[in-house]
Amino acid sequence: MRRYLVSRIRPGMILGQHLYTYLGGRRALLLGAGIEITTPILKKLKELGYLSVYIREHGTEQIVPENLLSDETRDRAMSEISRFYEQIRVSVSDLTKRYQTPLYTLREEKIRITPPSPAPLKECVKEIVHDVFLFGKNSGYDTIIGIPHNNAVHNHVLNVAIISILLGGEYSFFGTELAELGMGAILHDIGKAAVPELYTKQYWQLSVDEVDLYKKHPVLGDMLLNKSRSFSEIERQMIMQHHERQDGQGFPTRLKGENKPPLKEKFILPNTIFRFAEIIAVADMYDNLVSGNYYNKWFSPEQALAEIGREAGTGLNASIVDALSVLVTKYPVGSNVRVLMHPNEDIMGYYGVVAEADSRESQKVRVVLVQDSYGSSIEPRSIDIDVSSETDVDLQVVI
């Protein structure tokens, strides 16, 4: 299979993987793998807000994208996250209709939302931790794709949870710490459910006034959950602080960071960003970049790491940024690449699809070449490419 932006799909192509949507905790199959893309189907994919999907193509039939989660774990997590966020959103909608005013203009004492029980989410976090350290500790991280617009927030918080848990593993977190970190990651954007006009918009689509409203979502998230004993102070700190910056220029309370590894000294330091929130901030920015949520462009893993690197020390905790660079798969299975430089000059400029990704164990990437330097189709052939810094190779992910 080969990853394609929906904007580049043409009628007649064959869908490589099932496409699902999650509505109120229930999964629905939208399209089955193997179906031929028609003009009406392509139009519907665009209407539903799909950004990219996998396409079955000659020479790539045996390429199967990797997933850190089992299908069962991913399906249950997406279903439970959808259920939780949608129940909050509906409750907020009912409340604001009753008072005839948006939630963010209500005084805190008027908020009487009873959040759903977090117990199913906590069980999902346990399963995610299990899968991540069973399957993914050495293989690296790659984002989940093939999700419609209405599940963008749900998919985002799941991705952030996976990255955050992996980062926690880099600092030898275990047990309760990983469970708390994972729950905070899943809940970190719950405040967006209180702002329905922004719920399905990417950051780059917001007006100046909407950006001001967007900056209220950490406080709104805390307000939604702070009257329930089912949610801990630790989880609420992560919701409140995931947009704070190391230099104190973040929001909502302009806390500062110390750029230290997020290890336990004191549990919560006064006037300082909570260490779990620092982890979520890095994971949040990375997923926003590679998923197309933040800018009106799609960043490759390497481009996203470079962008995040520019924020290290000032916006993001520099130690956690370094840890992320170790975890990320720079050439994910199914992604499109171009050979810009290689000792074999005959393949320079050729396009291919990644069949085996890089990892912390190996810097060799297996690529199935499918097009020449002019973009013309060739008979597919496989080649191993060493992408370590010691080689004269430049392999570029093509979005």
C-alpha positions as CSV (number, residue, x, y, z in Angstrom):
1,M,0.0,0.0,0.0
2,R,1.0,3.6,-0.6
3,R,0.0,6.7,1.3
4,Y,-1.8,9.3,-0.8
5,L,-3.2,12.7,0.0
6,V,-6.9,12.6,-0.8
7,S,-6.3,15.7,-3.0
8,R,-4.0,13.5,-5.2
9,I,-6.3,10.4,-5.5
10,R,-7.9,9.7,-8.9
11,P,-10.9,7.6,-9.8
12,G,-10.0,4.0,-10.5
13,M,-7.5,3.7,-7.7
14,I,-8.0,0.9,-5.2
15,L,-8.5,1.6,-1.4
16,G,-5.8,-0.2,0.6
17,Q,-7.4,-0.2,4.1
18,H,-10.8,-0.1,5.7
19,L,-12.0,3.4,6.6
20,Y,-14.0,3.9,9.8
21,T,-15.7,6.7,11.6
22,Y,-16.6,6.8,15.3
23,L,-19.8,8.4,16.4
24,G,-20.7,8.6,20.0
25,G,-18.7,5.5,20.9
26,R,-19.8,3.4,18.0
27,R,-17.7,2.4,15.0
28,A,-19.1,2.6,11.5
29,L,-17.4,1.2,8.4
30,L,-17.5,3.8,5.7
31,L,-15.5,2.0,2.9
32,G,-13.9,-1.4,2.8
33,A,-10.4,-2.2,1.6
34,G,-10.3,-3.3,-2.1
35,I,-13.0,-1.0,-3.3
36,E,-12.4,1.0,-6.4
37,I,-12.5,4.8,-5.9
38,T,-15.1,6.4,-8.0
39,T,-15.8,10.1,-8.5
40,P,-18.7,10.1,-6.0
41,I,-16.6,8.3,-3.5
42,L,-13.8,10.7,-3.9
43,K,-16.1,13.6,-3.5
44,K,-17.5,12.0,-0.3
45,L,-14.0,11.5,1.1
46,K,-13.3,15.2,0.6
47,E,-16.6,16.2,2.2
48,L,-15.9,14.0,5.2
49,G,-12.5,15.7,5.7
50,Y,-10.2,12.8,5.0
51,L,-6.6,14.1,4.5
52,S,-4.9,10.9,3.4
53,V,-5.5,7.2,2.9
54,Y,-3.6,4.2,1.8
55,I,-4.0,3.0,-1.8
56,R,-3.3,-0.4,-3.2
57,E,-0.9,-0.1,-6.1
58,H,1.2,-2.4,-8.3
59,G,4.4,-3.4,-6.5
60,T,3.2,-2.2,-3.1
61,E,0.6,-5.0,-2.4
62,Q,2.8,-6.5,0.3
63,I,3.5,-3.2,2.1
64,V,1.4,-3.0,5.2
65,P,1.7,0.1,7.4
66,E,2.8,-0.5,10.9
67,N,0.6,0.3,14.0
68,L,1.8,0.5,17.5
69,L,-1.6,-0.6,18.7
70,S,-3.5,-3.8,18.0
71,D,-6.7,-3.3,15.9
72,E,-8.7,-4.1,19.0
73,T,-6.9,-1.6,21.2
74,R,-7.1,1.2,18.7
75,D,-10.8,0.5,17.9
76,R,-11.8,0.5,21.6
77,A,-9.7,3.6,22.3
78,M,-11.2,5.5,19.4
79,S,-14.7,4.4,20.4
80,E,-14.4,5.4,24.1
81,I,-12.7,8.7,23.3
82,S,-15.4,9.5,20.8
83,R,-18.1,8.6,23.4
84,F,-16.5,10.7,26.1
85,Y,-15.9,13.8,24.0
86,E,-19.3,13.7,22.3
87,Q,-21.1,13.3,25.6
88,I,-19.3,16.3,27.0
89,R,-20.1,18.3,23.8
90,V,-23.8,17.4,24.0
91,S,-23.9,18.3,27.7
92,V,-22.3,21.7,27.0
93,S,-24.7,22.3,24.1
94,D,-27.7,21.6,26.3
95,L,-26.3,23.9,29.0
96,T,-25.6,26.8,26.7
97,K,-29.0,26.6,25.2
98,R,-30.6,26.7,28.7
99,Y,-28.6,29.9,29.6
100,Q,-28.7,31.3,26.1
101,T,-25.0,32.2,26.3
102,P,-21.7,30.4,25.4
103,L,-20.1,28.4,28.1
104,Y,-17.0,30.6,28.3
105,T,-19.1,33.6,29.3
106,L,-20.8,31.7,32.2
107,R,-19.7,32.1,35.7
108,E,-18.0,29.0,37.0
109,E,-20.6,28.3,39.7
110,K,-23.3,27.9,37.0
111,I,-21.6,24.9,35.3
112,R,-23.4,21.8,36.3
113,I,-22.1,19.2,33.9
114,T,-21.7,15.7,35.1
115,P,-18.9,14.2,33.0
116,P,-19.1,10.6,31.9
117,S,-17.2,8.1,34.0
118,P,-13.5,8.0,33.1
119,A,-13.3,4.3,34.0
120,P,-13.5,3.0,30.3
121,L,-10.9,5.5,29.3
122,K,-8.6,4.3,32.0
123,E,-8.9,0.8,30.9
124,C,-8.1,1.9,27.3
125,V,-4.9,3.6,28.6
126,K,-3.8,0.4,30.3
127,E,-4.3,-1.4,26.9
128,I,-2.4,1.3,25.1
129,V,0.5,1.1,27.5
130,H,0.6,-2.7,27.1
131,D,0.6,-2.5,23.3
132,V,3.1,0.3,23.1
133,F,5.7,-1.5,25.2
134,L,4.9,-4.9,23.6
135,F,5.1,-3.8,20.0
136,G,6.5,-0.3,19.7
137,K,9.4,0.2,22.1
138,N,12.0,-0.5,19.4
139,S,10.1,0.1,16.2
140,G,9.4,3.8,16.7
141,Y,6.4,6.0,16.4
142,D,4.3,6.8,13.3
143,T,1.0,8.7,13.3
144,I,-2.4,7.1,12.6
145,I,-4.1,8.1,9.4
146,G,-7.3,7.4,7.5
147,I,-9.6,9.3,9.9
148,P,-12.5,11.6,8.9
149,H,-12.7,15.3,10.0
150,N,-15.4,14.6,12.7
151,N,-12.9,12.4,14.5
152,A,-9.9,14.6,14.1
153,V,-9.8,15.7,17.7
154,H,-10.4,12.1,18.9
155,N,-7.6,10.8,16.7
156,H,-5.3,13.6,17.8
157,V,-5.6,12.9,21.5
158,L,-5.1,9.2,20.9
159,N,-1.9,10.0,19.0
160,V,-0.7,12.4,21.7
161,A,-1.4,9.7,24.3
162,I,0.7,7.2,22.4
163,I,3.6,9.6,22.0
164,S,3.5,10.8,25.6
165,I,3.5,7.2,26.9
166,L,6.5,6.4,24.7
167,L,8.3,9.5,26.0
168,G,7.5,8.5,29.5
169,G,9.2,5.2,28.8
170,E,12.3,7.1,27.8
171,Y,12.4,8.5,31.3
172,S,11.7,5.1,32.9
173,F,8.2,6.0,33.9
174,F,6.1,2.9,34.8
175,G,2.8,1.9,36.4
176,T,0.9,4.7,37.9
177,E,2.9,7.4,36.2
178,L,2.3,6.1,32.7
179,A,-1.4,5.6,33.4
180,E,-1.7,9.2,34.7
181,L,0.3,10.6,31.8
182,G,-1.9,8.7,29.3
183,M,-5.1,9.9,30.8
184,G,-3.9,13.5,30.9
185,A,-3.0,13.2,27.2
186,I,-6.4,11.8,26.2
187,L,-8.2,14.5,28.2
188,H,-5.9,17.4,27.3
189,D,-8.2,18.9,24.6
190,I,-11.5,18.2,26.3
191,G,-12.0,22.0,26.6
192,K,-12.5,22.1,22.8
193,A,-15.7,20.2,23.3
194,A,-17.0,23.3,25.1
195,V,-16.4,25.5,22.0
196,P,-18.5,23.9,19.3
197,E,-17.7,26.6,16.7
198,L,-14.0,25.5,16.9
199,Y,-14.4,21.8,17.5
200,T,-14.0,20.8,13.8
201,K,-11.5,23.5,12.7
202,Q,-7.8,23.2,12.3
203,Y,-5.7,25.9,13.9
204,W,-4.7,27.5,10.6
205,Q,-8.4,28.0,9.8
206,L,-9.1,30.2,12.8
207,S,-9.7,34.0,12.6
208,V,-8.0,36.4,15.1
209,D,-11.1,36.4,17.3
210,E,-11.3,32.6,17.1
211,V,-7.7,32.3,18.2
212,D,-8.5,34.2,21.3
213,L,-11.4,31.9,22.0
214,Y,-9.2,28.9,21.2
215,K,-6.8,30.0,24.0
216,K,-9.6,29.5,26.5
217,H,-9.8,25.7,25.9
218,P,-7.4,24.7,28.7
219,V,-9.3,26.7,31.3
220,L,-12.6,25.4,29.9
221,G,-11.4,21.8,30.1
222,D,-10.5,22.3,33.8
223,M,-13.9,23.9,34.5
224,L,-15.7,20.9,32.9
225,L,-14.0,18.4,35.1
226,N,-13.1,20.1,38.3
227,K,-16.4,19.4,40.1
228,S,-16.0,15.7,39.6
229,R,-14.0,13.6,42.0
230,S,-13.4,11.1,39.2
231,F,-10.6,13.3,37.8
232,S,-7.4,13.9,39.6
233,E,-5.6,17.2,40.2
234,I,-2.7,15.7,38.1
235,E,-5.0,15.2,35.1
236,R,-6.4,18.7,35.4
237,Q,-2.9,20.1,35.6
238,M,-2.1,18.5,32.3
239,I,-5.3,20.0,30.7
240,M,-4.5,23.4,32.1
241,Q,-0.8,23.6,31.2
242,H,-0.2,21.8,27.9
243,H,0.1,25.2,26.1
244,E,2.5,26.8,28.6
245,R,6.0,27.6,27.3
246,Q,9.4,27.3,28.9
247,D,10.0,31.0,28.5
248,G,6.8,31.9,30.2
249,Q,5.1,33.2,27.1
250,G,2.4,30.5,26.8
251,F,-1.2,30.4,28.0
252,P,-3.3,30.5,30.1
253,T,-1.2,31.4,33.1
254,R,2.3,32.1,31.7
255,L,4.1,29.5,33.8
256,K,7.8,28.9,33.1
257,G,9.8,25.7,32.6
258,E,13.3,24.8,33.7
259,N,14.3,22.6,30.7
260,K,15.1,19.7,33.0
261,P,14.4,16.1,32.3
262,P,10.9,15.4,33.6
263,L,12.0,13.3,36.5
264,K,10.4,13.3,39.9
265,E,12.0,15.8,42.3
266,K,9.0,17.4,43.9
267,F,5.6,16.5,42.5
268,I,4.3,19.9,41.5
269,L,6.7,22.8,41.7
270,P,5.0,26.2,42.3
271,N,4.8,28.6,39.3
272,T,6.5,26.0,37.2
273,I,5.1,23.9,34.3
274,F,4.1,20.4,35.6
275,R,6.5,17.8,34.1
276,F,3.8,15.7,32.6
277,A,2.3,18.8,30.8
278,E,5.8,19.4,29.3
279,I,5.7,15.9,27.8
280,I,2.2,16.5,26.4
281,A,3.2,19.8,24.9
282,V,5.9,18.1,22.8
283,A,3.6,15.3,21.8
284,D,0.8,17.7,21.0
285,M,3.0,19.9,18.7
286,Y,4.4,16.9,16.9
287,D,1.1,15.3,16.0
288,N,-0.4,18.7,15.0
289,L,2.4,19.1,12.5
290,V,2.4,15.7,10.9
291,S,-1.4,15.4,10.9
292,G,-2.0,18.8,9.2
293,N,-3.9,20.3,12.1
294,Y,-1.7,23.2,12.9
295,Y,-0.5,24.7,9.6
296,N,-2.0,24.6,6.2
297,K,0.6,22.1,5.1
298,W,1.7,18.6,5.9
299,F,5.0,18.1,7.7
300,S,7.0,15.0,7.2
301,P,8.4,13.4,10.4
302,E,11.8,14.9,9.7
303,Q,10.4,18.4,8.9
304,A,8.2,18.2,12.1
305,L,11.3,17.3,14.2
306,A,13.2,20.3,12.7
307,E,10.2,22.6,13.5
308,I,10.0,21.3,17.0
309,G,13.8,21.7,17.4
310,R,13.4,25.4,16.8
311,E,11.1,25.5,19.8
312,A,13.5,23.6,22.1
313,G,14.5,25.5,25.2
314,T,12.2,28.5,24.6
315,G,8.8,26.9,23.9
316,L,9.4,23.2,24.6
317,N,11.4,21.3,27.1
318,A,14.7,20.7,25.4
319,S,15.3,17.3,27.0
320,I,11.9,16.0,25.9
321,V,12.5,17.3,22.4
322,D,15.8,15.3,22.3
323,A,13.9,12.2,23.5
324,L,11.3,12.6,20.8
325,S,13.9,12.6,18.0
326,V,14.9,9.1,19.1
327,L,11.4,7.8,19.1
328,V,10.1,9.1,15.8
329,T,10.1,6.9,12.7
330,K,11.4,9.3,10.0
331,Y,10.5,7.0,7.1
332,P,7.2,5.3,8.0
333,V,6.0,2.2,6.1
334,G,3.8,3.2,3.2
335,S,5.1,6.7,2.9
336,N,6.4,8.2,-0.4
337,V,10.0,9.0,-0.7
338,R,12.4,10.3,-3.3
339,V,16.1,9.4,-3.6
340,L,17.8,12.8,-3.8
341,M,21.3,11.5,-3.3
342,H,22.8,8.0,-3.5
343,P,26.1,6.3,-4.4
344,N,24.2,4.5,-7.2
345,E,23.6,7.5,-9.5
346,D,21.2,5.5,-11.7
347,I,18.5,5.7,-9.0
348,M,19.0,9.4,-8.0
349,G,15.7,11.2,-8.4
350,Y,13.7,8.0,-8.3
351,Y,10.4,7.8,-6.3
352,G,9.5,4.9,-4.1
353,V,7.4,3.6,-1.2
354,V,8.9,2.6,2.2
355,A,8.4,-1.1,2.8
356,E,10.5,-1.4,6.0
357,A,11.0,1.7,8.2
358,D,14.0,2.9,10.1
359,S,14.1,2.2,13.9
360,R,16.5,2.8,16.8
361,E,17.8,-0.7,16.0
362,S,18.6,0.0,12.4
363,Q,19.1,3.0,10.1
364,K,18.4,0.9,7.0
365,V,15.2,1.6,5.1
366,R,13.8,-0.8,2.5
367,V,12.2,1.1,-0.4
368,V,10.2,-0.2,-3.4
369,L,11.1,2.1,-6.3
370,V,8.0,2.7,-8.5
371,Q,8.8,5.8,-10.6
372,D,11.8,7.2,-12.3
373,S,13.1,10.7,-11.8
374,Y,10.6,12.0,-14.3
375,G,7.7,10.5,-12.4
376,S,7.1,7.8,-15.0
377,S,6.1,4.3,-13.7
378,I,8.7,1.6,-13.7
379,E,8.7,-2.1,-12.9
380,P,8.8,-2.0,-9.1
381,R,12.1,-3.1,-7.5
382,S,13.2,-3.2,-3.9
383,I,16.4,-1.6,-2.5
384,D,17.9,-1.2,0.9
385,I,19.1,2.4,1.7
386,D,21.3,3.3,4.7
387,V,20.0,6.6,6.0
388,S,22.6,7.0,8.8
389,S,24.5,10.3,8.9
390,E,27.7,8.6,7.9
391,T,26.4,7.8,4.4
392,D,26.2,10.0,1.2
393,V,22.4,9.4,1.0
394,D,19.6,11.9,1.0
395,L,16.1,10.2,1.2
396,Q,13.2,12.7,1.2
397,V,9.7,12.0,2.4
398,V,7.4,13.3,-0.3
399,I,4.0,14.6,1.1
